[in-house]
Amino acid sequence: MTMDSKTYNLTGNQACVEAALAAGCKFFGYYPIVPCLNFIEYFIRKSKNFDATVVQMEDEISALAAVLGASWTGKKSMTVTSGPGFSNMMEHVGLGVMLETPCVIVNFQRLGPGEGIPNVPAQGDIMQARWGSHGDYEIIALAPSSPQEMFDFTIQAFNLSEKYRTPVVILTDESIAHQKEIVTIPDKIKLIQRPKYKGPKDEYKPFKLEEGIVPPMVNIGEGYKFHVTGLTHDEKGYPVMNEKCQELNVHRLVNKIRLNAEKIIQFESSKEKESDLAVLFYGSTSKSAKKAIEEAKKSGLKVESFRLMTVWPFPEKKIFELAQRVKAILVAESNYGQIVLEVERCTHGKANVGFVHCDGKDDAEAILRAIKDMIQKERKEGIIEYEHSEYSEY
C-alpha cells in the first residue's frame, strides 16, 4: 500500500486513527468513554473515505466481542477504551488470545482506581495489560511516547496482531492523545496480512499447524465448516476436556510470543561507553526523563537512557545486560511502581534499582534529584523509592 508522503499537524488521537485506516482497519467497535471521545469522532468522520464500519455497542464487553467477531470475517478490527472500560474488556482479551484472533486495543490510560479522574494521564494499567485476564497467556503491548509514535506503533500493532494472530494492546494516555505535533506519514507502508489457508475447504482445521507456530486462518462465511470456542479445543476447534489438549494448546499460545520475543521487542538505548546509572522510562514520561538525563550530563554525571517501546513481552535479557554495565537503574513511571518490579526481577541483584513516581508536575526536576542521590549510593537490597520531595526505602 502506498500513500502520498506528507506531514500533518496531528494530535495523538488523530495520528492513531490515520494509522489504523492506513493499516487497513475496516471495523471499529467501541463504547464511548473519556478521554477517547476525540478519537471516536475523528474515526467516524474519516471512516467514510475508507469503507470502514463503525459500531457503538452497549458496553465495552460487547465492543471487544464485536471486534473479535468482525476479525473472523476477515476485517482488520480495533477498539479503544480507558480505565474502567479496559477492565470490562479483560474477559474478552483472554477469549481473543484463546481464539487466536487478530485485533488492536488502544487503552488511553487515566487516573484510577474506579472511575478516578477521567482527563488526567497515568500509567497505572501496565500490569493489567499483561495479567488482566485469567489463565496463562502472553500479550503484546506497545507504549508510544508521541503523536508520531502513535502513528508508527499503530501500524506495528496491526502488523503484529496479523502476524501472530493475537490481540495487541497500545498503552498510551490522555496527554499523548491530545498532544499535537508534526507527524510524517511515509509514502510506503509495509503491511502484514494474517496467514491464510490455501487447501481444500473440507479439510480446513482452524487450529492445525501447517508450518511455524501460527495456524492459517479463513474468513467466516466463505464456505468453510469449522468451530471456534473459548473452551480448550482440538485442531478442529471443538471442545476437548483433557489435560493433554489443554497443555498442548496453552504451550503453543505462550510460545508463539515467547519464541519470537526478540523479534517483537523494541527499545531505545543511548548505551554510553561508561555509565554509573541508567534511567528507564516509557510512554508519556519520556520527555521529562530525557530532559533530566540531559541536565544530569551537564553536571558531569555519567548517565544513560533506556526507553521501553515494547512493554510486553518484557526485554528481560536486555535489562540483565544493562544491570551488568551500570551501578544503578532508576525507573521513572507515572504510577506507584509497576515496571520497576519487573526491572528489579531481571537485574538479579547486579545493580541498585530505584523508582521515582511521576505525576506530571515538575517530573524532570524530580527525576534529576533522584539521579543525583541514587548515583552516590552503595549497593542496597530492595527498591529505593523516590517521591517528588523525599524518598524512603522498602
ABEGO torsion letter per residue (X at the ends): XBBBBBBBBBBAAAAAAAAAAAAGBABBBBBBBOAAAAAAAAAAAAAAAAGBBBBBBABAAAAAAAAAAAAAAGBBBBBBBBEAAAAAAAAAAAAAAAAGBBBBBBBBBBBOBEAEBAABBBAAAAAAAAAABBEBBBBBBBBBABAAAAAAAAAAAAAAAAAAGBBBBBBBBAAAAABBBBBBBBABBBBBBBBBBABBAAABBAABBABEABBBBBBBGAGBBBBBBABBBBAAGBBBBBAAAAAAAAAAAAAAAAAAAAAABBBBBAGBABBABBBBBBEAAAAAAAAAAAAAAAAGBBBBBBBBABAOBBBAAAAAAAAAABABBBBBBBBAGAAAAAAAAAAGGABBBBBBBBAGBGAAAAAAAAAAAAAABBBBBEBBBBBAABBBBX
